Amino acid sequence: MELTTNIVIISLIAISVGVVLGVILQRSKNIKQLEDAKEEAKQILNQSKREGERIKSEKILQAKERFIELKSEHEKMIFQREKNIAEIENRFRDKENKLSKEINRNKNLSDSLHQKNEAFDKKIEKLEDKMKEVEASHKIQVEKLETISGLSADQAKKELISLLENKAKSEAMAFAQQSLEEAKLTVEQEAKKIIINTIQRIGTEESIENCVSVFNLDSDDVKGRIIGREGRNIRAIEAATGVEIIVDDTPEAIILSCFDPVRREIARLSLHRLVTDGRIHPARIEEVVNKTTKQIQNEITEVGKRTVIDLGIHGLHPDLIKIIGRMKYRSSYGQNLLQHSREVAKLCGVMASELGLNPKLAKRAGLLHDIGKVPEEETETPHAILGMEWADKYGEKKEVCNAIGAHHDEIEMTSLLSPIVQVCDAISGARPGARRQVLDSYVQRLKDLENIAYDFNGVNKAYAIQAGRELRVIVESDKVSDDQSAELSFQISQKIQTDMTYPGQVKVTVIRETRAVNVAK
């Protein structure tokens, strides 16, 4: 037991000794590591000092180099500035020299001008003395003239002024007449040039429409079938189409009479279908007339579309296109309305191009200017105003509406397109073969021309010749002088221009002649 206890005690002592020895060894190791760390720290510190010294020396070298560079740049800048200052000083020195020379020259000029002024003053004094001598001499001469002529100076002045006034009036009238003729010649040349160029560039087809159409038949036997039993077929055709059918003794032909060309065309096509088919009775007549009416309406629309496409006009309202198509079946004074409107549109386009205006807008106004002539119902409104209202209703521009409404002077013109449309409408209607003119109005216009000439004193005879385009006036030589004949021609032309309405222009020729007649016996 004691032995075991001793062993345990010895073991504990041994363990304690081992622990103490381990602690001592561990402390010795830590001390050594600490010394090593101190040594390493010293080395690092020394190395850092050496590196800092090296960086310091490098920075100092860089700073010195930068200082040297800045110093050289500064020296260059100072040198350049001194050079510029020297150049400016030289320029100022040159200007100063020039100014001093200019001052000296001006001083010399002022001296010479002063001398010239003195010389001029002396000459003016001499001229004044001479003027006084001339006035005195003139006074003496005037007194001598008054004594010789027996007239005072005022009376002589009045007579001279009267003579000069008469001469001046005559020369002024001649000059005014010559200036007026030259101005008219220039204006006429320019206007004729534009109109001739316009007419030359446009070809038109002449078309004369009547109020009747002739329907040709293969044989006279068809007339009985068209009339029908107790006339029921012909009555049905007239009721369906609104066209009067005249069946007379004309061989192989019947006449369709109606003021509306559209109805007349519907009746003609319907008769053609009925005769070709052979079945002619009231029910069949109504069916064919309805189909033909629809066909004509479609054709009207197609004609309107082709017309606007041919003229290069875009954006028209569909109703306006239909109205344009209806113009194909309408005539005005024997001239087909659609052909007339196409012609006016082309003329307007060419004339607007010549004058530097918009040709497309001018074509549009020219094509639409007579749309008021094809109303579906009768109206008392003038066709120009009605056409303007339709154009405004369907969204046309104000210039186009004004051109339509003003082309017969129903309203005031507010745009340059209006006179162009008016002139082109007159050109299309006045060209030879375009329209049939009423004989009575033509004769009356010639009489009015001659009567205007008879209203002036000294007129012996007057003749309207060349279809009213020239008026020849024969005056009495003892009542009208040569100068007065020129004035009379001018006055008659002005009165015709203000009092009459006529196409084109009227030339007034005044003839004055003196005859000496003797008889040898």
Order of alpha helices (4+ residues) and beta strands (2+ residues): alpha-alpha-beta-alpha-alpha-beta-beta-alpha-alpha-alpha-beta-beta-alpha-alpha-alpha-alpha-alpha-alpha-beta-beta-alpha-beta
